[in-house]
Amino acid sequence: MTVEGATDGTIAAIASAPGRSQRGIIRVSGENTLDVIEQLTRQNGFHPRNPQRYSRNVLLGDSELQLPVDVYLWPTNRSFTGEPLAEIHCVGSPPLLNEILEQVFALNVKPAQPGAFTLRAFLSGRIDLLQAEAVLGVIDAGNSNQLERALQQLAGGISTKIAELREELLIHLADLEAGLDFVEEDIEFVEREVFLNRIDHSIAFLNQLLTQSLDRMESVGLPRVVLAGLPNAGKSALFNALLKSERALVSKVAGTTRDYLSCELTSGRTSFTLIDTAGWEIGRNAIEQQAGSQRADQYRRANLVVWCEAVDLADQELETNSELLEEVNQSGVAVLRVKTKADLLPGDAVLAEAELVVSASKSLYLNELLQRISQQLSTSSDEVELLASTSARCRESLSRAVESLERTREMMASGAGDELISMELRESLDHLGRIVGVVYTDDILDRVFSRFCIGK
């Protein structure tokens, strides 16, 4: 799909899902939309100025049969596409929708190509490129978590943060280049310390997005919750208890689990993939080393690690447990510590108030654990996240923007001239512009909009 000619003429398509339904929708967009609706519904002098819903009738073919329809009309450029737009709503019968669409095409209207309406919204400045991709994310969402992430991106959460970052860097660039005109007067338009702090903040933020873009490519779908801990920490028993089935092999012999198991689980409105991993220990042979590699891969891609600690750990095990837990904490993955085998505790045992204690064998406090998992996943979802489709497109631009900003910082620290610093800063701004669509090419738009369906 190319930019040239993308907004020429008036277009139309069926915008509702294929097949029979209670309601079907035909969408029309373009400068002649009002004339199309006027002729289709035979309403002479139809020139509304404000968005409104109208109840009208459409004649079916050459017969005198009239089909009642609702016309939702946006007569100005304040519509989704940034131009006059109408939606014709009627009973969702494919033959009826096709009949109306044929009449619309007969009024000098072109069939819309895949993604044409969203492309027009982007080109008119109604949405940016990240929000355009979020439209597709909403359509393709397979569960409530994916839908929530897509809606957050559609609302402009990430776009706003990137736009604010880009605007601040543009201001610094303008000050730098203004200073070039007064280099002989030794006037400094930019405080170097403030600029360096801004660059450091920008690098940290973009690195966060870059990390997320890699994670989204490797782990598309439900959030991943990994059960981890020392051998014989009760992970497999907890895995079975949460799933209410005997999926994992449970034994009192440490090291029974050598691979990992996974299963989807839903708690309330939160769905996630629960993963049972092998016991964490320092490998002494090839098999144990392989298990250690698998566990590292699992927690690296996890949204949450539930660290299981048996209540009856010996002193040596407590030391090893602390060492391995520190390894996980340093990775930056969210961790929820859980005391397992609570049934082994004496009745008068007192534990720290912050500790969560469960018993898989007695099914004690499992609901509390699920609630804590849901809270943790909900909290992490509030952080800036990219859709998988956005991640794939933006990864290179993010990486190059970070590289340019790091070179900018190095030049400032070494006392390089403002003209060299400005060149590097301009390059980073160009890459940020590609992410949100301020700077784009036909190739970028084709990669985004070629995945859309007709009518969107």
C-alpha positions in Angstrom: 0.0 0.0 0.0 1.5 3.4 -1.0 0.8 6.8 0.3 0.2 8.3 -3.1 -3.5 8.1 -3.9 -4.4 6.6 -0.6 -6.8 9.4 0.2 -8.2 10.0 -3.2 -11.9 9.6 -3.8 -14.6 8.1 -1.6 -14.3 4.4 -0.5 -16.6 1.9 1.1 -16.6 -1.6 2.5 -18.4 -3.9 4.8 -16.9 -3.2 8.3 -18.7 -5.9 10.3 -17.5 -9.5 10.7 -18.3 -12.0 7.9 -21.4 -14.1 8.2 -24.8 -13.7 9.5 -25.4 -11.5 12.6 -28.0 -9.3 14.2 -26.4 -6.1 12.8 -24.1 -5.5 9.8 -22.2 -2.3 9.0 -21.1 -0.7 5.8 -18.6 2.1 6.2 -18.2 5.0 3.7 -15.5 7.6 3.8 -14.5 10.5 1.6 -15.4 13.9 0.3 -18.5 12.7 -1.4 -19.9 10.8 1.5 -22.9 13.1 2.1 -23.9 12.9 -1.6 -23.7 9.1 -1.4 -26.0 9.0 1.6 -28.4 11.5 0.1 -28.7 9.5 -3.1 -28.8 6.1 -1.4 -31.6 7.1 0.9 -33.3 9.5 -1.5 -33.2 12.4 0.8 -32.9 15.6 -1.2 -31.3 18.6 0.5 -29.6 16.4 3.0 -26.8 18.6 4.4 -26.2 18.1 8.1 -23.5 19.9 10.0 -23.1 17.8 13.1 -22.5 14.1 13.9 -25.9 12.4 14.3 -27.8 9.2 13.8 -30.6 9.1 11.2 -33.3 6.4 10.6 -33.7 6.0 6.9 -34.9 3.4 4.2 -33.0 2.0 1.3 -34.8 0.5 -1.7 -33.6 -3.0 -2.6 -32.7 -3.3 -6.3 -35.5 -2.4 -8.7 -38.3 -3.5 -6.3 -40.3 -1.3 -4.1 -39.1 -3.1 -1.0 -37.6 -0.7 1.6 -35.0 -1.8 4.1 -34.9 0.2 7.3 -31.3 1.3 8.2 -29.6 3.5 10.7 -27.1 6.0 9.3 -24.4 7.2 11.7 -22.9 10.3 10.0 -19.9 12.4 10.7 -20.2 15.2 8.1 -16.9 17.0 8.8 -13.3 16.2 9.1 -13.7 15.4 12.8 -14.4 11.8 12.1 -12.1 8.8 12.6 -10.7 9.1 9.1 -10.3 12.9 9.2 -12.9 13.3 6.4 -16.7 12.9 6.0 -17.6 9.4 7.1 -20.8 7.4 7.4 -21.8 4.0 8.7 -24.9 2.3 7.5 -26.3 -0.2 10.0 -28.9 -2.8 9.1 -29.7 -6.4 9.8 -26.6 -8.5 9.3 -27.6 -10.5 6.3 -24.7 -11.0 3.8 -27.0 -10.7 0.7 -28.6 -7.5 2.0 -25.2 -6.0 2.9 -23.8 -6.9 -0.5 -26.9 -5.4 -2.2 -26.5 -2.1 -0.4 -22.7 -2.1 -1.1 -23.4 -2.6 -4.8 -25.7 0.5 -4.8 -23.0 2.5 -3.0 -20.3 1.4 -5.6 -22.7 2.6 -8.4 -22.4 6.1 -7.0 -18.8 6.6 -8.0 -17.4 5.0 -4.8 -14.3 2.7 -4.8 -14.0 -0.5 -2.9 -11.8 0.0 0.2 -8.5 -1.8 0.3 -7.3 -3.7 3.5 -6.6 -1.1 6.2 -7.7 1.8 4.0 -9.9 3.5 6.7 -7.2 3.3 9.4 -4.5 4.5 6.9 -6.7 7.6 6.2 -6.9 8.2 9.9 -3.2 8.0 10.2 -2.5 10.2 7.2 -4.9 12.8 8.4 -3.2 12.9 11.8 -6.2 11.5 13.7 -4.0 8.6 15.1 -0.3 7.9 15.0 1.4 4.7 13.7 1.5 3.0 17.1 -2.3 3.6 17.5 -2.9 2.3 14.0 -1.2 -1.0 14.9 -3.2 -1.1 18.1 -6.4 -1.1 16.0 -5.2 -4.4 14.5 -4.2 -5.5 18.0 -7.8 -5.0 19.3 -9.2 -7.0 16.3 -6.7 -9.9 16.8 -6.9 -10.0 20.6 -7.3 -13.6 21.8 -7.9 -12.9 25.5 -8.7 -10.0 27.9 -5.0 -9.4 28.6 -4.1 -8.9 24.9 -7.2 -6.7 24.5 -6.3 -4.5 27.5 -2.7 -4.0 26.1 -4.1 -3.1 22.7 -6.6 -0.7 24.1 -3.9 1.0 26.2 -1.7 1.4 23.1 -4.8 2.6 21.1 -5.4 5.2 23.8 -2.0 6.7 23.1 -0.2 5.7 26.3 3.1 4.8 24.6 2.7 7.3 21.8 2.3 10.1 24.4 5.5 9.1 26.2 7.6 8.8 23.0 6.1 12.1 21.7 7.0 13.9 24.9 10.5 12.5 24.8 11.0 13.5 21.2 9.6 17.0 21.9 12.1 17.5 24.7 15.0 16.4 22.5 13.8 18.7 19.7 13.9 21.6 22.2 17.4 20.7 23.2 18.4 20.4 19.5 16.9 23.8 18.7 18.9 25.3 21.6 22.1 23.6 20.4 21.7 24.9 16.9 20.8 28.4 18.1 24.0 28.4 20.0 26.0 27.8 16.8 25.0 31.3 15.6 26.6 32.8 18.7 29.7 30.7 19.0 32.0 33.7 18.9 30.1 35.4 21.8 30.6 32.3 23.9 26.9 32.1 24.8 25.6 28.7 26.0 22.0 28.0 25.2 22.0 24.5 26.8 23.1 23.6 30.3 25.3 20.5 29.8 24.4 18.9 33.1 20.6 19.2 32.4 21.1 17.9 28.8 23.1 14.9 30.0 20.4 14.0 32.6 17.8 14.2 29.8 19.9 12.0 27.6 20.4 9.4 30.4 16.7 9.4 31.1 15.9 8.9 27.3 18.4 6.1 27.0 16.9 4.3 30.0 13.3 4.7 28.7 14.2 3.5 25.2 16.2 0.5 26.6 13.1 -0.5 28.5 11.0 -0.4 25.3 13.7 -2.3 23.5 13.8 -5.0 26.2 10.0 -5.3 25.9 10.1 -5.5 22.2 12.5 -8.5 22.4 10.3 -10.1 25.1 7.1 -9.6 23.1 8.7 -11.4 20.1 9.8 -14.3 22.1 6.7 -14.6 24.3 3.5 -13.6 22.4 0.3 -14.5 24.2 -0.6 -15.0 27.8 1.6 -13.7 30.7 4.0 -16.3 31.9 4.1 -17.2 35.6 7.0 -19.5 36.5 7.2 -21.6 39.7 10.8 -21.8 40.8 12.8 -22.8 43.8 15.2 -25.4 45.2 14.6 -29.1 44.5 11.8 -30.5 46.6 10.4 -27.0 47.3 6.9 -28.2 46.6 6.6 -26.6 43.1 5.1 -29.6 41.3 2.6 -30.2 44.1 1.6 -26.6 44.0 1.4 -26.7 40.2 -1.1 -29.7 40.5 -3.1 -28.0 43.2 -3.5 -24.8 41.3 -4.6 -26.7 38.2 -6.7 -29.2 40.3 -5.2 -32.1 38.3 -2.2 -34.4 38.5 -0.2 -33.0 35.7 3.2 -33.0 37.3 5.0 -36.0 38.9 5.4 -35.4 42.6 7.9 -37.2 44.8 9.7 -36.7 48.1 13.0 -37.4 46.2 14.7 -34.1 45.3 15.2 -33.6 41.6 12.2 -35.6 40.3 11.3 -32.8 37.9 13.9 -32.5 35.2 12.0 -30.7 32.5 9.3 -28.1 32.7 5.5 -28.3 32.3 3.1 -25.5 31.3 -0.6 -25.1 31.3 -3.1 -22.2 30.9 -4.9 -21.0 34.0 -7.6 -18.5 34.6 -8.2 -16.7 37.9 -11.1 -14.2 37.9 -10.5 -12.0 34.9 -6.8 -12.8 34.7 -5.5 -15.6 32.4 -1.9 -16.7 32.4 0.4 -19.6 31.5 1.6 -21.4 34.7 5.0 -23.1 34.3 6.6 -25.7 36.6 10.4 -25.8 36.4 13.1 -28.2 37.6 14.7 -27.5 41.0 17.3 -24.7 41.0 20.8 -25.8 41.9 24.3 -25.5 40.7 24.8 -28.2 38.0 27.4 -30.8 38.6 27.0 -32.8 35.4 25.8 -32.3 31.9 22.1 -33.1 32.7 22.0 -30.7 35.6 23.7 -28.0 33.6 21.1 -28.5 30.8 18.3 -28.1 33.4 20.0 -25.0 34.7 20.0 -23.5 31.1 16.3 -24.4 30.7 15.3 -22.7 34.0 17.3 -19.5 33.1 15.4 -19.4 29.7 12.1 -19.8 31.5 12.6 -17.0 34.1 14.1 -14.7 31.5 10.9 -14.8 29.6 8.6 -14.7 32.7 6.3 -12.0 33.6 6.3 -13.2 37.2 8.5 -15.7 39.1 6.7 -17.4 42.1 9.7 -18.4 44.3 8.8 -21.4 46.4 10.5 -21.9 49.7 9.7 -25.0 51.8 9.0 -24.1 55.5 11.4 -26.9 56.6 14.6 -25.8 54.9 17.9 -26.7 56.6 20.5 -24.1 57.3 22.6 -25.0 54.2 19.5 -25.0 52.0 18.5 -21.5 53.4 21.9 -20.2 52.3 21.6 -21.7 48.8 18.0 -20.4 48.6 19.1 -16.9 49.4 21.9 -17.1 46.8 19.6 -18.3 44.0 16.9 -15.8 44.9 19.3 -13.0 44.7 20.2 -14.2 41.2 16.6 -13.9 40.1 16.1 -10.5 41.8 19.1 -9.1 39.9 17.5 -10.2 36.6 14.8 -7.6 37.0 11.9 -10.1 36.8 9.0 -9.5 39.2 9.2 -12.1 42.1 6.6 -13.3 44.5 8.0 -15.3 47.5 5.8 -18.1 48.8 6.3 -20.4 51.8 5.2 -23.9 50.8 4.3 -27.0 52.8 2.4 -25.0 55.4 0.9 -28.2 56.7 4.3 -29.0 58.3 4.2 -26.0 60.5 3.2 -26.4 64.2 0.0 -24.7 65.1 1.6 -22.0 67.1 4.3 -21.1 64.4 4.7 -17.4 63.7 6.0 -16.2 60.3 6.8 -12.7 59.0 3.6 -10.7 58.2 4.7 -10.2 54.6 5.2 -13.9 53.8 2.5 -15.8 51.9 2.1 -19.4 53.1 0.4 -22.2 51.2 -0.1 -25.9 51.5 -0.7 -27.8 48.3 -1.5 -31.1 50.0 -4.2 -29.4 52.2 -5.3 -26.9 49.6 -4.7 -24.1 52.1 -4.5 -20.4 51.0 -4.4 -21.2 47.2 -7.0 -18.6 46.5 -4.9 -16.0 48.3 -2.0 -17.0 46.1 -4.0 -16.7 42.9 -5.2 -13.2 44.0 -1.6 -12.1 44.6 -0.6 -13.4 41.2 -3.4 -11.5 39.6 -2.5 -8.4 41.4 1.2 -8.7 40.3 0.3 -9.3 36.7 -2.2 -6.4 36.8 0.5 -4.1 38.2 3.1 -5.1 35.6 0.5 -4.6 32.8 0.2 -0.9 33.8 3.8 -0.4 32.7 4.6 0.8 29.2 4.3 -2.2 26.9 4.4 -2.7 23.2 2.2 -5.0 21.1 4.0 -7.9 19.5 3.3 -6.4 16.0 4.6 -3.0 17.1 7.7 -4.6 18.6 8.6 -6.4 15.4 8.5 -3.1 13.5 10.1 -0.8 16.1 13.0 -3.0 17.3 15.6 -1.7 14.8 14.5 2.0 15.2 14.6 1.7 19.0 18.1 0.1 18.9 19.4 2.8 16.5 17.9 5.6 18.5 19.6 4.3 21.7 22.9 4.0 19.8 22.6 7.6 18.6 21.8 8.9 22.0 24.7 7.0 23.5 27.1 8.6 20.9 25.5 11.9 21.7 26.3 11.5 25.4 29.9 10.4 24.7 30.4 13.5 22.5 29.1 15.8 25.2 31.2 14.1 27.9 34.3 14.5 25.7 33.7 18.1 25.0 32.9 17.7 21.3 31.5 20.6 19.3 27.8 21.4 19.3 27.6 20.8 15.5 28.7 17.2 15.9 26.4 16.7 18.8 23.5 18.1 16.8 24.1 15.6 14.0 23.9 12.6 16.3 20.8 14.1 18.1 19.1 14.6 14.7 19.7 10.9 13.8 18.1 9.7 17.1 15.1 12.0 16.4 14.7 10.5 13.0 14.5 7.0 14.4 12.0 8.1 17.1 10.0 9.7 14.3 9.8 6.4 12.4 8.4 4.7 15.5 5.4 7.0 15.8 5.1 7.7 12.1 6.3 11.3 12.1 8.9 10.0 9.6 7.7 7.2 7.4 8.1 5.6 4.0 5.8 3.5 1.8 7.7 0.4 2.9 6.9 1.1 6.6 3.2 1.8 5.9 3.0 -1.4 3.8 4.5 -3.5 6.6 1.8 -2.1 9.0 -1.4 -1.9 6.9 -0.9 -5.0 4.7 -2.0 -7.1 7.8 -5.4 -5.4 8.1 -8.6 -6.8 6.8 -11.0 -5.0 4.5 -13.3 -2.6 6.2 -10.9 -1.5 8.9 
